[in-house]
């Protein structure tokens, strides 16, 4: 079984990294059903939905980081 601490830390780091680019994903969080699975699985991080301007900002930040 996986520890929620790792998933919490990763979620916090992802939220901070996105914020550094002015991006906020309000639904960002741990996918709770992934912890309720009968078989031990890695926890999932739910990115959630975002509006078009946020998606465009995310694309721009990823492209900038890849360059």
Backbone torsions as a table, in degrees:
resi	resn	phi	psi	omega
1	UNK	NA	147.5	-178.2
2	UNK	-96.5	151.2	-178.5
3	UNK	-87.1	137.2	179.1
4	UNK	-68.9	-20.2	-179.1
5	UNK	-59.1	-43.8	179.4
6	UNK	-62.6	-43.6	-179.8
7	UNK	-66.4	-41.3	177.3
8	UNK	-61.3	-45.3	-178.9
9	UNK	-64.1	-43.5	179.3
10	UNK	-63.8	-41.3	178.5
11	UNK	-62.4	-43.9	178.3
12	UNK	-62.9	-41.8	179.1
13	UNK	-66.0	-40.5	178.3
14	UNK	-64.9	-43.2	178.3
15	UNK	-60.1	-43.3	180.0
16	UNK	-67.3	-41.2	179.5
17	UNK	-64.8	-40.6	177.0
18	UNK	-66.1	-41.4	179.7
19	UNK	-61.8	-32.7	178.3
20	UNK	-62.6	-20.6	177.6
21	UNK	-105.3	10.0	179.2
22	UNK	76.1	23.2	-177.0
23	UNK	-112.2	132.1	175.8
24	UNK	-127.4	127.2	174.0
25	UNK	-108.9	100.3	-174.2
26	UNK	-58.8	-28.9	-177.9
27	UNK	-90.5	3.3	-179.0
28	UNK	-59.9	127.3	179.5
29	UNK	179.4	-178.0	179.3
30	UNK	-81.5	135.6	176.9
31	UNK	-78.7	100.6	-174.0
32	UNK	-60.7	-36.9	177.8
33	UNK	-59.6	-25.8	179.3
34	UNK	-68.0	-20.9	175.5
35	UNK	-85.7	-17.4	-177.1
36	UNK	-92.7	0.1	-178.1
37	UNK	-64.4	147.7	178.9
38	UNK	-69.9	-34.8	178.5
39	UNK	-93.2	140.5	178.1
40	UNK	-64.2	119.4	179.4
41	UNK	-127.3	163.5	174.4
42	UNK	-72.9	138.9	178.6
43	UNK	-65.2	146.7	178.0
44	UNK	-99.7	146.1	174.4
45	UNK	-103.9	119.8	-179.8
46	UNK	-86.6	118.8	178.6
47	UNK	-82.5	-26.3	176.4
48	UNK	76.2	-170.7	-179.2
49	UNK	-92.2	155.9	173.9
50	UNK	-147.8	160.2	179.3
51	UNK	-81.0	172.5	-176.4
52	UNK	-60.7	-45.3	178.4
53	UNK	-60.3	-37.8	178.5
54	UNK	-67.3	-41.6	177.8
55	UNK	-62.2	-41.3	178.1
56	UNK	-65.2	-39.7	177.3
57	UNK	-64.7	-37.7	177.8
58	UNK	-66.1	-43.2	176.5
59	UNK	-60.1	-45.2	-179.5
60	UNK	-62.6	-42.5	-179.8
61	UNK	-65.7	-40.6	178.6
62	UNK	-66.6	-42.1	177.9
63	UNK	-63.7	-41.4	178.7
64	UNK	-62.9	-42.1	179.4
65	UNK	-67.3	-29.2	-178.8
66	UNK	-81.3	-18.0	-176.7
67	UNK	-77.2	NA	NA
